[in-house]
């Protein structure tokens, strides 16, 4: 199965496309298709039939998936989009570290 460089809950910056420059938190990740859904990015309109959940129906707005290669992890400490490197802690735990400032990322 292919791996994705970001995880659910990470803050990312969109690097290409119509939403270039927008930041948001990842809602979900689909590693098979290498796609991520980001809060407030790539919003599309969908027509919804009235249901019990949505009795009104109408046009709904929801975020659509973006390819994971079009996003970059955002470091909150240094305030820049960054690449990551893996590092082992003293207790043998593997963590992701910001290449710019060395901050441990979630």
CORPEHU-V101578 format. One record per helix or strand of 2 or more residues. SS is the DSSP state (H for helix, E for strand). FROM is the first residue (numbers start at 1). LEN is the number of residues. If there is no record, write none. Layout:
SS&FROM&LEN ; SS&FROM&LEN
This chain:
E&11&4 ; E&23&8 ; E&35&4 ; E&43&6 ; E&58&6 ; E&66&2 ; H&68&3 ; E&71&5 ; E&80&2 ; E&84&5 ; E&94&5 ; E&104&2
